[in-house]
Amino acid sequence: MVSDAADAMARTTVLLADDHLLLGVGLTALLEATSDLIVVGHAVDGVQAVDMADRLRPHVILMDLSMPTMDGVEATRLIHASLPDIRILVLTSFSDSTRVRDALRAGAIGYLLKDCDPATLVASIRAAARGHSPLDPRVAGNLLPTHPAASQGPQLSPREREVLALVCEGLPNKQIARRLGIAEHTVKIHLGNAFRRIGVSDRTSAALWVREHPDGDPPSPVRPEGF
């Protein structure tokens, strides 16, 4: 009994939010065939997803965007506002840039399409649980900045590059501040400046920009220093 409880605690809990029950059955079978993922519930609309997120407190939510009563974007916004530690990973059929950006701005940590490979889905859930931002390559291009300032190679300061490097690792501002030995407020200032220079508005887009611009790869953070 103790062993079973310890095993459950060690597993990543997943809440499904999708109005297609058959898909939910398939996803449950796929995830529970692993040794480290367990499905704790299945919401069939956005309102139910918000309620179940509050009651079950899963590590990760697989969120569809098109659902009755309340869509996935609004459900994501409400859950993220009250439970920011829950990682919301969109799993949908829509790949247009507007939906992608709306979902990420609402608080989703990643975005996948429903026809992705099962192994990719499992790996993405694990990555999301660790704080990374899995993105389907077919939608990633929609997040890249398109205005000239971004394509001409913005001049980032060494500190801005260090902060972006840690954003790529999925670290929140507080941990970035601790790693670099600077104030959390200072991290926010560097992020705001970097975002404006590379033409993005959120952390996921910034991380993607860094990965897509290897010539401007941020250096590894150096020893902590004062500010």
C-alpha positions in Angstrom: 0.0 0.0 0.0 2.8 2.4 0.9 4.7 1.4 -2.2 1.6 2.1 -4.4 1.1 5.6 -2.8 4.8 6.4 -3.3 4.6 5.3 -7.0 1.5 7.5 -7.5 3.3 10.5 -6.0 6.2 10.0 -8.3 4.1 10.0 -11.5 3.2 13.0 -13.5 -0.6 13.6 -13.3 -2.4 14.6 -16.4 -5.9 16.1 -16.9 -7.5 15.7 -20.3 -9.7 18.5 -21.6 -11.5 17.5 -24.8 -15.1 17.0 -25.8 -14.4 13.9 -27.8 -14.8 11.0 -25.4 -13.3 8.4 -27.8 -10.1 10.4 -28.1 -10.0 10.6 -24.4 -10.1 6.9 -24.1 -7.2 6.5 -26.5 -5.1 9.2 -24.8 -5.7 7.6 -21.4 -4.6 4.2 -22.7 -1.5 5.7 -24.4 -0.4 7.7 -21.3 -1.1 5.1 -18.7 1.0 2.5 -20.7 4.0 4.6 -19.5 5.6 4.2 -16.1 5.5 7.9 -15.2 2.3 9.4 -16.5 -1.2 8.9 -15.1 -4.5 10.4 -16.2 -6.5 11.8 -13.3 -9.6 13.1 -15.1 -11.3 14.0 -18.4 -13.1 17.3 -18.8 -15.5 17.6 -21.7 -15.8 21.4 -21.8 -13.9 24.4 -20.7 -16.0 25.0 -17.6 -15.5 21.5 -16.4 -11.7 21.8 -17.2 -11.5 24.9 -14.9 -13.4 23.1 -12.1 -11.4 19.8 -12.4 -8.1 21.7 -12.5 -8.9 23.4 -9.2 -10.0 20.1 -7.6 -7.4 17.7 -8.9 -4.4 20.1 -9.3 -2.7 18.0 -12.1 0.8 18.6 -13.1 -0.1 19.0 -16.8 -3.4 19.6 -18.7 -3.8 18.5 -22.3 -6.2 21.3 -23.5 -8.2 21.2 -26.7 -9.2 24.6 -28.1 -12.6 23.9 -29.6 -15.0 22.8 -26.8 -18.6 23.7 -25.9 -19.7 26.0 -23.1 -16.2 27.6 -22.8 -13.4 27.3 -25.3 -9.9 26.1 -24.5 -8.3 29.6 -24.7 -10.6 31.0 -22.1 -10.2 27.9 -19.9 -6.5 28.2 -20.2 -6.6 31.9 -19.2 -8.7 31.2 -16.1 -6.6 28.2 -15.0 -3.3 30.0 -15.5 -4.5 33.0 -13.6 -5.4 31.0 -10.5 -3.1 28.0 -10.8 0.0 29.2 -12.6 2.0 26.1 -11.6 -0.1 23.9 -13.7 1.5 23.3 -17.1 -1.1 23.6 -19.9 -0.2 21.9 -23.2 -2.6 22.6 -26.1 -3.5 19.6 -28.2 -5.7 20.6 -31.1 -6.4 20.4 -34.8 -5.9 24.2 -35.4 -2.5 25.5 -36.6 -3.4 29.1 -37.7 -1.2 31.8 -36.1 -4.1 33.6 -34.4 -5.1 30.5 -32.3 -1.5 29.6 -31.6 -0.7 33.1 -30.2 -4.0 33.4 -28.3 -3.4 30.1 -26.6 0.2 31.0 -25.6 -0.8 34.4 -24.4 -3.5 32.9 -22.3 -0.9 30.9 -20.5 -0.3 27.6 -22.4 3.3 26.4 -22.1 3.2 24.5 -25.4 1.2 23.7 -28.5 0.8 20.4 -30.4 -1.4 19.2 -33.2 -3.6 16.1 -32.8 -2.0 14.2 -35.6 1.4 14.3 -33.9 3.3 11.1 -33.3 2.3 9.3 -30.0 6.0 9.2 -28.9 6.2 13.0 -29.5 3.1 13.6 -27.4 4.4 11.6 -24.5 7.8 13.3 -24.7 6.1 16.7 -24.9 4.0 16.0 -21.7 7.2 15.1 -19.9 8.9 18.2 -21.2 6.0 20.5 -20.2 6.0 19.0 -16.7 9.7 20.1 -16.4 8.8 23.6 -17.5 9.9 23.4 -21.1 7.8 24.7 -24.0 7.2 21.9 -26.6 6.0 23.3 -30.0 4.9 21.4 -33.0 7.3 22.4 -35.9 4.3 23.1 -38.1 3.1 25.9 -35.8 6.5 27.1 -34.6 7.0 29.3 -37.7 3.9 31.2 -36.8 5.6 32.6 -33.8 8.7 33.9 -35.4 8.9 37.7 -35.6 8.5 39.0 -39.1 9.3 42.7 -39.0 12.7 43.9 -40.3 14.1 44.8 -36.9 14.1 41.1 -35.9 15.6 39.8 -39.2 18.5 42.3 -39.2 20.0 40.8 -36.0 19.1 42.9 -33.0 21.9 44.1 -30.7 21.4 42.4 -27.4 23.6 43.1 -24.4 25.6 40.3 -22.8 23.2 40.3 -19.8 20.1 40.2 -22.0 21.6 37.2 -23.8 22.3 35.4 -20.5 18.7 36.0 -19.4 17.4 34.7 -22.7 19.6 31.6 -22.3 18.0 30.8 -19.0 14.5 31.5 -20.4 15.3 28.7 -23.0 16.0 26.4 -20.0 12.5 27.1 -18.8 13.5 28.9 -15.7 11.1 31.5 -14.1 12.3 35.0 -13.3 13.0 34.2 -9.6 15.3 31.4 -10.5 17.0 33.4 -13.2 17.6 36.2 -10.7 19.1 33.7 -8.2 21.3 32.0 -10.9 22.7 35.4 -12.1 22.9 37.0 -8.7 20.6 40.0 -9.7 17.3 41.2 -8.5 14.1 39.7 -10.0 13.0 43.2 -11.0 16.3 43.6 -12.9 15.5 40.3 -14.7 12.1 41.7 -15.8 13.8 44.8 -17.2 16.3 42.8 -19.2 13.5 40.6 -20.5 11.4 43.6 -21.5 14.3 45.1 -23.4 15.2 41.8 -25.1 11.6 41.2 -26.1 11.3 44.6 -27.7 14.6 44.2 -29.6 13.8 40.7 -31.1 10.1 41.6 -31.7 8.3 39.1 -29.4 5.8 39.4 -26.6 6.1 36.2 -24.6 8.7 33.8 -23.2 7.8 30.9 -25.6 8.4 33.1 -28.6 11.6 34.4 -27.2 12.9 30.9 -26.5 12.0 29.9 -30.1 13.8 33.0 -31.5 17.0 32.1 -29.7 16.8 28.5 -31.1 16.1 29.8 -34.6 19.1 32.2 -34.5 22.2 30.0 -33.7 24.5 32.8 -34.8 23.2 35.0 -32.0 23.2 32.2 -29.5 23.3 33.6 -26.0 26.5 32.8 -24.0 26.3 30.5 -21.0 25.6 32.5 -17.9 28.7 33.5 -16.0 29.4 33.7 -12.3 26.8 35.7 -10.3 27.5 39.4 -9.8 25.8 42.3 -8.2 23.6 44.9 -10.0 
